Amino acid sequence: MVTIMKDVKIKTEYITLGQLIKFLSLVGSGGEVKFFLMENQILLNEEPEIRRGKKLYPEDVIKINNQSYRIIKQ
C-alpha cells in the first residue's frame, strides 16, 4: 500500500504537534488533543511522539494513523 504524503504549509518558524492536530481537524477543540495523543499512534520522523507541545519544523515528517504529513515553510 502506497501512502501519499500531504504537505502542511506554515508561515511561522514552527508549529506544535497540538496545533497541527487541530489544524488538520482531527479534533474539535484544543482540549481534545491530549486524549487524541493517548489514543492514536503518532510518529515524528519515524520516532513515537506524545508531547502536544513538541515543536515541528520544516521538513519534519509526521505520521498519524498511517497518514503522513510533511511540514514545509510557505
C-alpha positions as CSV (number, residue, x, y, z in Angstrom):
1,M,0.0,0.0,0.0
2,V,1.4,3.4,-1.0
3,T,0.9,6.2,1.4
4,I,0.6,9.7,0.0
5,M,2.3,12.4,1.9
6,K,0.4,15.6,2.4
7,D,2.3,18.9,2.8
8,V,1.3,21.3,5.6
9,K,2.4,24.8,4.9
10,I,3.4,27.0,7.8
11,K,4.3,30.7,7.8
12,T,6.0,30.6,11.2
13,E,9.3,29.1,12.3
14,Y,7.5,26.0,13.8
15,I,4.1,24.6,14.7
16,T,3.4,22.5,17.8
17,L,2.0,19.0,17.5
18,G,-1.2,20.0,19.2
19,Q,-1.6,22.9,16.8
20,L,-1.1,20.6,13.8
21,I,-3.7,18.1,15.1
22,K,-6.2,21.0,15.5
23,F,-5.2,22.4,12.1
24,L,-5.9,19.0,10.4
25,S,-9.3,19.0,12.1
26,L,-8.5,15.7,13.8
27,V,-10.1,17.0,17.0
28,G,-12.9,19.5,17.6
29,S,-11.1,21.6,20.2
30,G,-7.7,22.0,21.8
31,G,-8.9,20.3,24.9
32,E,-9.3,17.1,22.9
33,V,-5.7,17.0,21.8
34,K,-4.4,15.3,25.0
35,F,-6.9,12.4,24.6
36,F,-6.2,12.1,20.8
37,L,-2.5,11.7,21.6
38,M,-3.2,8.9,24.1
39,E,-5.4,7.0,21.7
40,N,-3.5,7.3,18.4
41,Q,-0.1,6.3,17.2
42,I,1.9,9.3,16.1
43,L,5.4,9.2,14.7
44,L,7.7,12.2,14.2
45,N,10.5,11.4,11.8
46,E,9.8,7.7,12.5
47,E,10.0,8.1,16.3
48,P,7.0,7.8,18.6
49,E,5.8,11.2,19.9
50,I,3.2,12.0,22.5
51,R,4.0,15.6,23.6
52,R,1.4,18.0,22.3
53,G,3.9,20.9,22.7
54,K,6.6,19.3,20.6
55,K,7.8,21.8,18.0
56,L,7.6,20.7,14.4
57,Y,9.9,22.4,12.0
58,P,10.0,22.5,8.1
59,E,11.0,19.1,6.7
60,D,9.7,17.2,9.7
61,V,7.5,14.2,8.7
62,I,4.6,13.3,11.0
63,K,2.7,10.1,10.6
64,I,-0.8,10.0,12.2
65,N,-2.8,6.7,11.9
66,N,-1.0,5.7,8.7
67,Q,-1.3,9.2,7.1
68,S,1.9,11.1,6.5
69,Y,2.3,14.9,6.7
70,R,5.4,17.0,5.9
71,I,5.9,20.4,7.3
72,I,7.0,23.0,4.8
73,K,7.7,26.7,5.0
74,Q,5.4,28.8,3.0
